[in-house]
Structures are given as C-alpha cells and as structure tokens.
C-alpha cells in the first residue's frame, strides 16, 4: 500500500502494510493531538459509473426485486429495472439528448422515478432532482438555473395537477406540438414528458418515449456504458433553501457509487428489504437508500406515493421489511402510530438521517418498533450524502452520543474561526475531503469557493467535535449559534436535554432579541400524546443541574408542529419570525 504523508512541508511516500499505517496514524495523533484524521479504508474504491453498477447487479442478481411500490401495486426486479431504464435511455437519445445534457424529474415517490434516474445515468445525462412540492416560481428558477433541456413530470402531486403549474411557467405549451417547445422563460427546454396515460397538449407521454426506440437502439445503450466517465457529473441536487435561493450542487458517478457501497456495508443493507419513507429527490433517498441498496442487491419498498406513517407501518408488516429509513420526524410519527396500532413488526434496523436525532427518540424507536439496532447517518448534499455513520458493531453508547464513525477513504479535520486545527474533543467547524465532494455549485464559482477550497477541503458549516477514535458529534450549525451576553450557546445541546423531559416529544431552540444580553433562548416544544400543559417554570426546573444556568431557555412556546423542509430540517427562521410577531 502506498500512502502520502505531509512532513516538514513536503510529501513523503511510504510503502507499508495496514498495521504500519495504523501505527503511524496513532503516533501522529498522539504527537500533536489535533483534530485531523485520514480513514484509509479497508477496500479500494470502485471506478464505475451508476450505469455500470446497475449492469453489474442486474447480471448477478437479476431475479431479485429492486423495487416494490405498495400503493401502485407494482414490482420491478433488477433485470426489469435495467431493461426499462435502457428502453427509456434510448428514447431520450432519440429525442436528441446527448451526454451532459440536463434532464429534470418533478415527481413524488412513484416507481417510475428510479427508472428515469437510471435511464439518465445509462444515457450519460445529468439528472436534475426536483422537489415534488415545488410551486411554479420555484420550478422556473431551478429550470433556468441549470438549463434543463427535458422535463419529466408525474400527472399530479397531492391532487395538484403538474400540467396546470407548467402552464404558469410556459403558457405556450398548450398551443405547441410535442417536442417543439420554444420558451422565452426557459430557452434551454425543448421537451416536456408526462408520466400519464392521458394526453396533454404539447407534451409526450413517458410510455411513448420508452416504446419508440428500436431493439437495436436499446441494445446500443449497453455499449455506451464504457464511454461515460465515472468522474463526470451525474446529478444536480438543489440545497434545501432554508434561507435564500437554493444552490445547485453537481455530483458525479464516482462519488455516488462509492458512497453507496460504503453506506450499504455499514448500515447492513445486503440482501435486505428496506422501507423507504424519505423522498427520492433528496440525497437521503437517491444515495443513502437507492444507491446503497443497489450495490448490496437490496429491495426498496415504497409504502406510499406521499408520506403516510400508517401506510409505512403496514408495509413494514406486509412486506416483512427488516430496515426502516427515515428522518427523525418520520420516526417520531412511526413511534406515535405504532403505539396506536401495535402491529407485529419484524424490522431489525432503523436508520435516521437528514437531521440530528435526539437520544430519547433513538430509545423510543428501539422500544416501540421492536428494533435490534438504530443507526445514524450524517452528511450533507455537498458530500454526496454521508461522511459519518454508525458501524455494524457499535455499542449503543456510540449511537446515542455520536453521529457515527467517519467513512472509509476520507479525511476530516476540525478548525477554529482562523482556520487552525483545534485539539481532539474541542468544538470547531468540521471540514471533509475525499472522493465524495461535489464538483461545485452549477455555474456559481463564488458560492463554490465559499465552501470548497482549491485544496478540495469542504466546509460543512457544522460545529463539530472529532475524537481520536474517528467518531464525531454535531454540536450545531455555526449560523445557529446563539451569543447570550458573550456566552456561545449551541441549541443542539439544549435540545438534547429538553427531549429527555417526560412531557416533551420534540424541541427546537432559537435565539431571540434581548435588549440587555443581545440574545436570549426560546424553546419551541411539541408535547407528548396525552400531555395537556407544560409551564416555563417546569421546564426550567427540569433543566437545572443538567445544563449551565445561562443555557436554560428564558421563553417557552408550545406548538402542534414545526415548519420543516421536505428533507426534515426545521426552518428555525420561521420560528424566530413567529416569536417576533407574538412579541409585537
């Protein structure tokens, strides 16, 4: 094995075995005790595209089910998935799409979603994942931002017809022949395709696009796979946009395939049935669930087209799912619904990601859902989903106290405000580097440079504690830090205490204006079922002795729900506005 080390300002190349590498790592960390680690990894990275990975799995495990769509009553084996993807890929090419062109998908969790995704990958296109909840102005922005050439949509989402929304963006669609769209608003867009058996003016039907190519054209897709570069862009992910316009992160085949391989290994996906509640369009859906399942020939069970906790529980039971994927909010809902239904479940593992999971929720998930293990995943869109996750044999204390161990083949460091390494165990900003970092924000060099340096270190924006054993803890978002009378307070620490209160189901803390101290703490909480009231004094009394006096919230607001993005992140700025409005 050959590794590179920085010594006396130069790179020294050392040829050695794994034991020597570990000894060198221990010596390095024990010498300076600063927060930098390089997790070399047990296995080499795979230089493959998404399309090649699908071809490999379909060849070896073609008869295994890839997707089960319970509400749609449809099933796809890996062999069927590859065939349908290749037919559609050939159809896209017949429309004039070429490698590198952007194709957008605006749809909920329907079984055609992965078919379109894999078809784009097999055709060498850049797939643009679009939030199914977008309204027309949001869609218009995204389509313009990345120059989408073809847009595929479902017929509707939550009884909202997509075609009606499209007419608000390009009204000329109604009087245009399919494939002849010329829009002043979106000059790049030439084709709209709807996944429906109905005919709509100016658009193609998805089934027609897939059935048009000849068998020879479909067969050409297999030969195209060796001509697609694993380092090329495969997917554009729009950031959740909790503040300002969302940025468009460009990710590549190499990062998706390898992150999926390592995620699936650590989360023990091999050959399992995985209940997927998260939306496909988010990296949690497309990488942590779909790509990780692909490389480990697992089956993804889609309980419903739109999120529904009761349908999720019944699908776990009926399809005998052994793994449950979801955000903390979804797991809260499952626990609540299971207390009501008391179904006999056979699930063994739950994976929590998309937002930080309170320790009390992890305990509730194990006790109420009958799980053997609960696992955490931590990462961000810009690092292809995951940089830390729970390992297969982690003790419960690791799950409760950390976001997991750093992934294979990555570097991690924690720095202060001046960019200097902080000691292990000291909070600072987490930075990561490796195969999985984004190529950059689409046509936005300035924003890219804010988070991704020329040295390829990616700034996560998270206040983080890194330990010498490779495990980490998220303290909070840097921008969420509350400064109260000169004291730096990270809301996550306070929230983790509040959710252990017997009356509280969820809690989020925000900074609010204070004339004397600059900022004070307000706790927004949702009460547990059956709890009618909770006073501020009760909250203060519960917190005393658990956290410093200055971290105890001065204000309390009880809510029925929290404003969240579809990826499960709480929009704290809305809570702050709510407090300000009430205060006025």
N, C-alpha and C positions, 0 to 999 in steps of 0.2 A: 504494500500500500504506500502511496506517495502522498504526503501532506505538505502544506505550506505553513510556516510559522513566521511571524514578524519578530526579529531580534536585532537590537541595536540599529533600528531604522532600515534594515534590509530583510529580504525574504530568504530564508534558509530552507532548502529542500531536504527532507529527511526520509529515508527509506526504512520502514519499520513495520512491526506487526501490531495487531489490535491492542495487545497488552501494553506494549511500549507507548502507544498513543494515549491510552488511559493514564499511564503513569506520568507522561508529560503533562497531560491536562491537569492532573491532581497537583503536580508540582507547580504549574503555572498559577492555578487559582489560590493555592496555599501561600504563594510568594507575595502576591500583591493584594489578594482578597478583594479585587474589584469586579464589578458585575459585568463580566463578559464570558460567554460560553459558546463553544462550537460543538454541536452534536453531530458527529461524523456520520453516523448511521450504520446499520447492520448490512444493508444490501445496496448494490449500485442503483442509480436512477435509471429509469427506462426511457430510452429515446424513441418515443412513439407519439403518434397523433391520436386524437379521440377516435377518429375513424378506424385506425389500425387496431386500437384496443377493442372496439366493438367487433371488428372482424375476428380477432383472436378469440374472444369469449364465445362468439356465435359458432365458431368452428369447433370449439372444445365442449361447449355446454349448450348447444343449440336447442335442445329439447326442454331446458329449464325455463320456467316462467320468468320473464323480466318484469312485467307489469300486470297488476290486477286492478282494474277500475271497478270498484264495487257498485257505485251508483249508476255508472254507464253500462254495467254488466258486460264488460269486455276484458279480454285477456290476450297477452302477447308473449310468446316465447322469444328467446334471444335470436333464434333463426328468423322468426317472423318479423322481429324488430329490424334486423339488418335488411331483409328483403324490402319491407315497406319504406325504410329510410333510403335505400338505393333507388327505388322507383321515384320517390319524391325528389331526390337529389338530381336524377336525370331530368325530371320535369322542370326543376329550377334552371338547369343548364339550357334546356330548350327554350326558356323564356329570355335567354341572353345573359344570364348571370355568370360572372366569371370570378375566379379566385380573388379574394379580398373584398368583394362587394358586400355591403351590409344588408342583412335580411332581418326584419323585426318580427317578433311574435308578441301579440297582445291577446292573452288568453288565460283563463283560470286553470286549475289542475284537472285537465282532461287528458285522455290517453294519447291524443294526437300531439300534445306538447313535446314529449320526448322524441316522437317520430320526426317532427320538424327540426328539433335540435340536432339529432344525429344526421339527418339529411343535410343540414347546413354544413356540419363538420365533414361529412363524406364528400361534399361538393367543394370544399375549400373556402366556404364563405365565412364571413364574420357574423355570428349570431348576436342579435341585439335583444336582450331580455327586457320586456316592458311590463310594468306593474299593471295587472288587470283592473285595478281600481282607478287608474288614471282618468282624469276628465280631459276633455278636448284640448284645453290650453296646455296641459302638461304633456300630452301626446305630441302636440305640434312642436313644442320645444325640443323634445327628445329626437323626433324625426329629423328636424332641422340640424340639430347639434352634430349628429354623426352621419348625415347624408344617407339615410336609409333608401335603398332602391326598390325593395319589395317588402310589403307589409302583409303578414298573415294574421288574421283575427278569428276569434270564435264568433258565433252568431250573437251572443249576449253574455252579460255578467250581472248576476243578481237582478235579473229581469230588466236590465238596462241594455237596449239594443246598441251594439257597437256601430252598426251602419249609420244610425242617426247621428252618433257622435262624429263619425268620419265626415259626414256632410257639412258639419260645422267648420271643419278644417279645410276641406276642398269640395265646395258645393258643385263644382263642375263634374264630379264623379257621376252624378245622376244622368248626365247627357253625353257621357263618354263611352266608347266601346272598350271592352276589357283589354288591358294591355296598352291602351293609347292615352293614358292619363298624362296631362301636362298641367302642373300646378304651379302657380306663382308663389304660393306659400312654401311648398316643399318641391323645389325644382328637381331634386335627385329622384323623387319617387315616380316610378313608371308603372308599377303593378300593385294591385290590391287583391288578396286572395282570402276568401271567407270559408271557414270550416263549417259548411252547412249544405243541406240538400236543396235548400231554397235558391232561387235565382234572384240576385240583386243587380241593378243596373251598374255597369262599369267595372264589375269585379269578376274574377274567376272563382270557381268552386275548387276547394282543395283536392277533392277526389278526382276532378277532371285533370288537374295538373299532374297528379300522380299516375293517371292512366294513359296519358298522351304519349310518352316515350315508347319507342320500340324495344324489343328484348335486347337488341344489340346495344342500344344506348344505355340501358340499365346495366348491362354487363361491363360497359366501359368504366363505370364508377369504381369497380374493384381495382382496375388498373391505374386509376387516378390516385390511389392512396399513397403510393411511393413518391408521388410528385408534390405532395403537400408537406411543407416544412414544419416539424414539431415546434420550432421556435416562433412560428408565425401566429398572429392574433387569431383567436377562435371565438371570443365572446366579449361583448361590451356590457358591463354592469353599471347601471346608474346607482350612485350612492343614494341613501335613503332621503337625503334632503331635508333633515330636521331644521336646518337653518339655510336660507338662500336656495339658489338653483342647484339641482343635483349635478355632480360631476360624472363624467363617463370614463370609467376605468377599463382599459384594454388589457385583457388577459390572454395567455397563449395556451396552445395544446399541451406543451411540456409540463406546465405548472398544473393544469387540470388533471392530467393522467397521473402524475406522481403524487400530488396531494391526495387524490382519491385512493391510490394504492396504500399510502401510509395511514390515512384516516380509517379506511376499512379494516386494516390489520389491527390497529389499536382499539377500535370500537367493536371488534369481533363480529364483523358482518358476514364472514364466509358462509355461503350457502343458507343464510337465514331469510326469514320473511320479515320485512321492515315496514311498519306502519308509518306512512309519511303524511304528516299534517301540515307541514310548512309549505309555502308557495314555491312552485318550480322556479319562478323568475329570480329568486334571491340565491346568493351563493350557498346558503344553507341547503336549499333544495337541489341546485344543479351540481354542486361539488360534494358537499358533506353527505348527501343522500344518494344522488343519481350516479355520479362518477365512482364514489366509494363502493356502491352496490355493484356497478358494472365489473370492476376489477376483481370482485370477490363473488361473482356469479350469484348474487343475492336476488331476491324478489321484492319489488316495491309494491306495496298495497296502498292504493289511493282510496280512502274511505268515502270521500265526497268531493264534488266539484268545488265547493266552497267550504271553508272550515266549519265543522259541526262536531262538538265534543261527544254527543251521544252516538252519532254515526261512527266516530273514531273508536269508541269503546266496543261497539257491536262488531265492527270489522276486526278488531283485535281478537275477539272471541271466535267469530265465524271463520276467519282465515287462519287462525292459530298463529298469529304474529308473535315472534319472540323478541323483537326490538321495537321500541317506540321512539320516533324522532319528534322533537317539538321545541318550541321556545318556552321559557319559564311561564309565560301567561297561559299557554296551551296546557302545560302540565298542571297549573292551578285549576284550570277548568276540568281536566280529566279527573283529578282528585275529588273535586266537588261533585261531579256527575257520578263517579263510582260510589261515593258514599250514599248516593240516592238509589242507584241501580243494583249495586252489589253483584256484578256479573262474575262468573267463574273464568278468570283470565289465566293464560299460560305464558304471558310475557315474562322475560327474564331480565332484560336490559332496557333502560330508558336513557336517551341521550338528550342533554339540554344544551342549547346554544342560541345565538342571536342576541342574547343579553345575559347579564350576570344572574346566576341562580342563587337565591338566598339559602343558607344551610338548612333552615327549617323546612323549606319546600322539598329539598332533597330527602329529608327524613320522611316527610308525608308521602312522597312518591313511593318509597320502598314499602311503607306500612300499608297504604291504602290500595296500591296496584299490585301488591304481592311480588315485587321485583327482587331479584338477587343482587343486581348492581345498578347504580346510577352513574352515568359518565358525563363529564363536562367537555365541551369543545370551546376554544377561544381563538378568535382571529378577527379579520376584517376583510372587506371586499378586496382591498388593495393587495392582500397577500393570498389571494385565491382561496380564502375561507378559513384555514386553520394553521396556527403556529404552535399552539399548546393544546394538549388533550390528555384525558385520563388514559393510563396504560392498563393492559389486561389484568395485572395482578396487584393493582394499587389497593392499599388499605383504605377503609372508609374515611379515616382522618385526612388522607390526601384529597379525597373527593370533596369533603366538607370544607377544607381550608385552602385549597388551591384550585386554579383552573386547569391543572394538569402539568404534564412534562412537555418540554419543548420537542418539536417534531424532529425527525431524522433529517440530516443534510442541511441544517440551517444554523445560522449564528444569531445570537441575541445579546444585547447589551442594554444597560440602563444608565441614563445620563442625567446630569443636572441641567439647569437653565442655560449654562455656558457651554454645554456640550461635553463636559468632563464625566468620565466614568465615576459612578458612586460605589461605595462598598456593597458587597452582597448583603441582602437583608434591609437595604435602605431604599426608600421610595424615590423614584425618578421617572423620566419618560422612557418607555420601552421602545427600542428600535430593533428591527429584524432585518436579516439579509439572507438571500438564498435563491434557489431556482424558482421560487413561487411568487416573487414580487411582480407586480403589474409592469407592463411595458411603459405605461404612463397614462395620463388623462388625455383623452382624444383631443388633439389639436389645441392643447392648453398647456404650453410649456411653462408658463409662470406658476400655475397651480401645481403642476408636477414637481417643480423644483422646491416648492414649499414643504413637500413631504418625502421626496425621493432625491437624494443627493447623487452627484456624479460617482460617488463610491458605492452606489446602489444600496445604502442603508435606508430603510423605510421607517419614517417616524410614525408611530401608531397614534400618538395623541393621548395615550393612556398612561396614567400614573400607576406604576407597576413596581412590585418587589420581586427580584430574582434571587433564588437561593442556589448555593453551590451544587446541590444535587440535581439541578435542571428544572425544578418545579417553580411555578410562579403564582403570584397573587395580584389581582387587579384591585387597586385602591380606589380608582375612579377616573373619570375623564378630566384631563388638565383644565379644559374650559369650564368644567362643572365645579371646580374648586371654589369654596366659599372662604372669604377672608373676613373674619369676625374680630374686630378690634386688634388686628395684627396677627391673629392666630389662623393658620391654614387648616381648613377642615375639609375632608373629602366625604361627600354624602354617603358613599357606599358603606363606610364604616358604621355610620349611624343607622342606616337602613338595615344592615345585618343584625343589629341589636333589636331594632323595633319589631322585625318579623318573628322574633322569638317570644314576643308578648302573646299570651294566650288569646287575647281578643282580636289580634291583627292578622289579616290574611296577606296583604300587600302593603308596602310602604315606600314612598319616594320623598326625598328631602331636597328642597331647593333653597337657594339664597334669596332673601327679600330685603328691600332697602330698610336701613335703620339710621336715624339721624345721628346718633351718638357713636355707634360701633361700625358704621359703614354697611354691614350686612348682618342679618340675623337668620336663624334657621326656621323654616316652616315645614312641618311633616304633613304630607298628604297620605292618608291611610284608607284602606278598604277593610271593613270589619269582617270577621269570620261569620259564617252562617249561624244564625240564632243569637248573635250578639247585637243588642239594640243600641247601646250607648257606650261611649268611652270619653272620658274627660281629659283635658290637658294635664290636670294635676295627677291623674292616674298614670299617664304616660311619663311624666317627669319622675314620679316615684319609682316606676319600673326601671328607668334608665340610671338612676342614682346607684353608684357603685360599679356600674358596668362600663360607662364611658365618662370622660372628663366633664366637669360641670359645664364648660363652655361649648360642648358639643351637644348638649341636651336641647332639643327644639324649644323655641320660645312660643311658637304658634302651632296649632293643630287644625287641620281641615279634614273632615270625613267625607269621602266620595264613594259613589257606587261603582265607578270605573275610571280608568286612566286613558288619556289621549295617547295613542301609540301608532307608530308606523306599522305597515303590514309585516315587517320583519321582527316586530315585538319590542322595539325600542320606545321607551317613554319619551314623549315630547315635553321636556321639562319647561321649555319656554312658554308653553301654553298654561302650565300650572302657575308659573310666575305671573302671567297676564291675569289669570283668574284671581290670584291673591290681590294684585294691584287694583283690579276692578272692584273687588269686595271692599278693599280698604278705602276706596274713594266714596 
